[in-house]
């Protein structure tokens, strides 16, 4: 099972610097976020060792959410070597996640 890193305002900038990183912006009260979680974890398992997967709670880390213009959740940001390469908002399927990640590999 792949490790899903839990990011905070203190760890965010460093965490996105190396390789490919997918960050799930979520909140505990968010129904669609709960629907997205199993897919996120399943895809993380498929790319274990190749891609870093992380979660950031927007209620606890508002500055990072605002800095990244996250207005709706769930929002997934895709980073490659510290630069945002893509984003998706809302509940998405595994096929779209594979497409986005494969384009960065």
C-alpha positions in Angstrom: 0.0 0.0 0.0 1.4 3.4 -1.0 2.1 6.0 1.6 -0.1 9.1 1.2 1.7 12.1 2.8 -0.2 14.5 4.9 1.0 18.0 4.0 0.8 21.2 6.1 1.7 24.9 5.4 5.2 24.0 6.9 5.8 21.0 4.6 4.0 21.9 1.4 6.7 23.8 -0.5 9.4 21.2 0.1 7.1 18.2 -0.6 6.3 19.3 -4.2 9.9 19.9 -5.3 11.0 16.4 -6.3 9.7 14.3 -9.1 5.9 14.1 -9.7 3.6 14.9 -6.9 -0.2 14.7 -6.8 -1.8 16.7 -4.0 -5.5 16.2 -3.0 -7.0 19.4 -1.5 -9.9 18.2 0.7 -11.9 18.8 3.9 -13.2 16.3 6.3 -16.8 17.5 5.9 -16.7 17.3 2.1 -18.9 14.5 0.7 -17.3 14.6 -2.8 -13.9 14.4 -1.2 -14.9 11.2 0.6 -16.2 9.8 -2.7 -12.8 10.6 -4.3 -10.6 9.1 -1.5 -10.8 5.4 -2.6 -9.9 6.2 -6.2 -7.0 8.5 -5.0 -5.7 5.7 -2.8 -6.1 3.0 -5.5 -4.2 5.1 -8.1 -1.5 5.9 -5.5 -1.0 2.1 -5.1 -0.6 1.7 -8.8 2.1 4.4 -9.0 3.9 3.5 -5.8 7.6 4.3 -6.1 7.1 6.4 -9.2 4.8 9.3 -8.0 4.3 10.9 -4.6 0.7 11.3 -3.5 -0.3 13.7 -0.8 -3.3 15.3 0.9 -3.8 18.8 2.3 -6.7 19.7 4.5 -7.9 23.1 3.4 -9.5 24.0 6.7 -6.2 23.5 8.5 -4.0 25.1 5.7 -6.0 28.0 4.3 -3.0 29.9 3.1 -1.8 27.1 0.8 -5.3 26.6 -0.6 -5.6 30.4 -1.3 -2.1 30.6 -2.8 -3.1 27.8 -5.2 -6.5 29.3 -6.1 -8.4 26.3 -4.8 -12.0 27.4 -4.8 -13.8 24.0 -4.9 -12.9 20.7 -3.5 -11.8 18.1 -4.1 -9.1 19.6 -6.3 -6.1 17.7 -7.4 -2.9 19.5 -8.3 -0.2 17.8 -10.3 3.4 18.9 -9.9 6.5 18.1 -11.8 9.8 19.2 -10.2 8.1 21.9 -8.2 6.0 23.4 -11.0 2.2 22.9 -11.3 1.7 21.0 -14.5 -2.1 20.3 -14.3 -5.2 20.3 -12.1 -8.6 18.8 -11.9 -11.6 19.7 -9.7 -14.4 17.5 -8.6 -14.7 13.7 -8.4 -12.9 12.1 -11.3 -12.3 8.5 -12.4 -9.2 6.4 -12.4 -8.8 6.7 -16.2 -8.5 10.5 -16.1 -6.0 10.3 -13.2 -3.9 7.8 -15.2 -4.0 10.1 -18.2 -2.9 13.1 -16.2 -0.1 11.2 -14.4 1.1 9.3 -17.5 1.5 12.6 -19.4 4.0 13.7 -16.7 6.0 10.5 -16.5 
